Amino acid sequence: MNSVLVVDDDPHIVRALAITLKGQGYTVTTAMDGESALHAAAQRPVNVVILDLGLPDIDGTTVITRLREWSAVPILVLSARHGSGDKVEALDAGADDYITKPFGLDELLARLRAILRRSTESSDETTTIETSSFTVDLAKRQITKSGQDVRMTPTEWNILDILVRNPDKLITQQQLLTEVWGPAYAKEANYLRVYMAQLRRKLEVEPGTPRHFITEPGMGYRFVP
């Protein structure tokens, strides 16, 4: 069952969308402002976010930018702003689609299905990552090294999952901390040092001189297949 986070400061729209989406089989979480939305997304990952731009605390585009620092969740913008500049800004910030108010529920549901379909196709493209030292099967949540299964704690798996889905890309400490532990832990770099050391001991041939989990000093970590 797909889950949706609805973010809008209009209680009538939130209620209407929640009723409609639940009727279509979605699990729905709601938020009335940007900070609450970011907190909700970090605490309970969802499959897609429906986001209004005109929020009472921070602008919706800022929400997109901050969300994209640590999450690739699809974002469907739902806004009363009709100007092309607003649309371009939201899409450039990382939104996946844009619908202007007033809107038809049939169109919104169709756009939602399209976004989720693209997201599923994208995630299905690569489910197995192979390195010279180990293999990760994302679909089965299974890791093997030298023909043997490697056991991971849930936290170790969450960190590994983020890194291997973004090969050769720098993932900042803040991104990892926020996505794995939540926004309140965004500065607790010592958490990452401990868990990265455990990952290296389990997966690297020479943990002291890692080939696959590279530290970028002062910035974050990079997975090199």
N, C-alpha and C positions, 0 to 999 in steps of 0.2 A: 504494500500500500504506500503510495507516494504521500509525502508530507509537505505542507505549504506554510510558509510564514507570511502573513498578511500584515503590512505596515501602512497605516493610514490614521490621520487624526480625526477623521469623520466617523463617529460611532455608527451611523446608519450604513455607510459603505462597508465598514468592517463586519457588521452583523449580516448584511445581505450577502457578502462574499463568503463568510463563514458557513451560512446556511446552504448556499449554492454548492460550494466545494465539498462540504460534508455529504451532501446529497449525491455528488458524483463519485464518492468513495475516497476522497482525500482526507488525511488527518490535518487539522488546521491549528496553528498557533497564531496568536495575534499580538500586535504591539501598537501603541498609540504615538510613539515618538522614536527618534533615531537611536538614542542611547539604549532604550529598552529593546529595540530591534537587534542591535549589535550584541547585547547581553543574551538575548534569547537564541540567536544564531550560534553563539559560542557554547551555550549550555546544552542545547538540543539540536544537533545538526538536522537540516531539512533538505529536501530535494530541489526546492525552488523557492524564491522570494518574490512576492508581489509588493512593490514599493511605490508609495507616493513621494513626490519630490518636496512638496510644501509641508514640512513637518514643523512642529512648534519649537523644537530645541535646536537641532542642526539640520542643514539642508540635506535633502535626499541624495544629492550627488556626493556629498561628503560621506554619507553612509556607504554608498557604493565604493568609494575610494578606500575607506577604512576596511570594509569587508574584503575587498580584493587584496589587502595586505596579507591575508592568511587563508582565504577561502575562494574556491572556484565555483561555488554554488550558482546556478543560473538565476538571473535577476530579470524580472519583467516589470518595467516601470509603468505605473498607472498615474497619470498626472493631468491637471487642468491646464498646464502650460503648453500652448500650441506652437510656439515659435520654434523654427528649425534649429536655432542656436541652442535652446535648452535640450532638444533631442540629441544633437551632436555631442554636447557636453556630457550628457548622461551615458551615451553609448561609448564615448571615448574613455570615460571613467571605468567602464567595465560592464555596463548593462548589456543584456542579450537581446532585448526587444523593448518596444515603447508603444503604449496605447494612450490616447488622449481621452479625457472625460468631456462630455458624457460618453459612455461606452456601452456596447451590447454584450450581454453575458455570453451569447453564443460565440462571438468573436474572441472574447477573453479566454474562454475554455479551449477554443481551437489553437490560439497562440500558446496557451499553457501546454497543451498536448504536444505541439511542435517543439517547444523548448525541451521538454522532458525526453522526447524521442531523440533529438540531437544529442542531448546529454548522455543518454544510454548508449547510443551508437559510438560516441566518442570514448566512453569508459570501456566499451567492449573491444575497442581496437587493439589494445595491448593489455592482456591479463597476465602474461608471464614475462618476467624480467630475468635474463640470464647474465651472469658475470663469470669471470674465470674462477671465482671462489664459491659462489652459491647461486641458487635459483629461487625466485620468489613467485609464487602463484597467487595473484591477488584475488582471483575468484574463489579459490579454495582456502585462502588465508593460510597458506602452507609455505614453509621455507625448508629447503634441503641443502645440505653441504656435505660433499664427499659421499653422497648417496644416503645420508642419514637425515632424519627430520630434526629440525632445530626448533626447540620450544621457545616461545616468546610470551612475556607478560602482556596484558592488554595495552599498557602504556608504551612498551617497546614496539609493539606492532603498530600503534597509531603513529609513532614517530617515523618508523620505517616506511609505512604506507605513504605518508606525505612526501618523503624524500624520493622514493623510487618512482612515484608518479610524475616527478619533475626532474628527469635526468639532466645533469649538467647545469641545472639552474640553481642560483644562490637562493637558499631559503633562509630568511633572517631568523635570528634568535626569537624576536618578538612574534613572528608568524608562527613558529613551532610552539612556543609557550602558550600563545593565545588559543590556537586551534586544539591543542592537546589538553591543556589545563584550564583555559578560560582567561578572559581579559585581566582578572585580578592578579594573574601570575606573569604578566608580560615582562617583568623585569627580573624574574627569578632565574638568572642564567645558570646558577649552580645546579638547578634541576636538570637542565640539558646536559651539562658536563658529565653528570653521573650516568645518565641513561645512554648517552653517546658512547661512553667508555664501555658500558655493558654490551651495546650493539656490536662494537668493534671486537670485543673478546669473543662473542659468539659467531661472528661472520667473517672477520678479516683473517687472512692467513698469518699476517704479522700485525697484531693490533697496535704495536708501538709505531709502526710506519704504515698507516692505512693507505690502501689503494682506492677504495671505493667511497668511504665516508670522510670527506675532506673538510677540515676546519678552515674557515676564512676568518682570521683573527679579528675580533672586535665586531664582526658582522653576522656570521651564521655558519651554515653548513651546506655542502654541495655533494650530491650523490653522483659518482662517476662510474657508469657501468663497466 
